[in-house]
Amino acid sequence: MDGSNQSLVSEFMLWGLTQSQNLQVLLFVIFLILYLFIVLGNIVIMILITIDRHLHSPMYFLLANLSFVDIWLSSVTTPKMITDFLRKHKTISFEGCMSQVFFAHCIAAGEMVLLLVMAYDRYVAICKPLHYFTIMNLKRCTGLVLTSWTIGFVHAMSQLVAVLQLPLCGPLEIDSFFCDMPLVIKLACTDSHDLDILMNADCGVVVVTCFILLLISYTYILITVHQSSKAGASKALSTCSAHITVVMLLFLPCIFIYVWPLNITWLDKFLAVFYSVVTPLLNPAIYTLRNKEIKTALKRLKSYFMNHKVNT
């Protein structure tokens, strides 16, 4: 395919995480189990928030949306990675590759904006408690969630349009487990330095802006509460610490892949696995273990099924 452009490209070769056959079998089992936990854990949170009236509040509405986004964030790349562990020749079609580029950026950017919305929700709840339900009504929450998806879509389209214009040359091999934008750019026949800078800047607008606003938001929340009540500051820290942990888990890997890339292959793979598998896996655990209302709701759900089983 030397000298061919994207109109002639039919597929790409993926190198995956490792070339060791024995290690690939082990990774297949590990990542299959992790992916099942991701899907089941986030689905449980979504169902719990939907059916338990005690959780029908703006914060949990946003949390349910975060769980929904996490399932898709992991599903863009993880199922393909899992099946490829059992294949000798790991290939992906041109259409599949471009779909991964689009949805990976759309969902990740959408989640970043959603985390910013969740920070705003905590700011209103802690700093303006009397006006909380007036400000964070269902209409506004829905509008903010739709805004996060819209920003993600616009960001992903800008990335996709840029990569579709590239003339690609062989060998069309990608040293990763999925089609990542920086790795596809490396396959360009022309000098891609300007496009690299454009991509870093485009990602930086979303990632860095959201990250800085999140840090400012949580810092302002803690300072405001600390000035009014030390006991309140302790409660606010407990409430916000789960959110801050999730922010760090998602943003730091993305910053070092897309904004200030280190260009270390094994590290890029590790960071990609981290934000696409580890973060969606840990989110349910973080919110469940640190949230008394979620744990109480789980107990109520368990009691309901136990009583229903006894009655039948």
Phi, psi and omega in degrees: 000015181303133177078002180279155174256183188296338181291340181258352182283127180253329181202165176238152174261128178258133179276340179075193182278327182206159178260353181285122182295316180296319180293327180294324177295317178297316180295326177301313181295314183298308185288332175296314179297315180298318181294321177297320177296320179300309183295311183293317181299314181287326176294320178300316179298316180298315180295317181301314181292329181287318188266340182267113183294337178292343182255012180275072179225163182305318182300317182281333172300316178291323178295321177297321177294324177296319178297319177299315180295320181298322178300315181288326178301318179284326185287344179296322187238329190294313179302319178296317179298318182296313181293328180291338177298336182261005182249140177285315179254109183264104180235159176218137181293162178300317180296318179296321180295313180294327177295319178296318178302313183294306187289328178299316181284322180297311184287318180296315179295320177299320179293322178298316178292323178297320176297326176293321176297320179294327176293320177297320177301316179292324178298313180295317183295322185269322185266337179224060187298327182291336182253009188304305186287340175285316181286311183266057176283170185299321181297316180291318179300316179297318178297321179291322177295316178297325177297319179298319178293322180295315178297319177299318180296314180297316179298314181295322179296322179296323178290316183294315179300320181295316184286331179291339179278350185284133167281123186257139180241151177280166357287134184275070182245135181242119183277069177194183180262359176205169180281101179258142186307310181300327181284326176292321179300326180296341181275359182294143178286335183258172177295120186256014183301315181295323179291324176301314180296318179298318179296315179299319180292318180298313178294323181298323179302316182282306188293304185293318179300310179298318182297314180295316179297324178293315179298317178297317183299308183290327176296316180296320179300310184293321179295316181298314182289322180298325181289335182263326183197125179291325176294321178294324179296322178295318179293319180295321179297319178296319181293317187275340185298323177297317179297316181296321178298315179297319179301313181296319182297326181272315190284317185299314176300319181294324178298316184277354174263315192250334185260306176237073185297139179270342178057040173248112191305309183295325179289320177299320178296316180299314181294323179294318176297322184298310184279340181264342181237307186293314182298310177297335178285319185279334182306310179299320181295316181298312182288328181286313185290331184258005185238113183294323182293321178294316180296321177295319178296322177297320179295319178297319180294318179296317180296322179299313181291325179294315179294320179296323180292320180294318182293330179271000000 
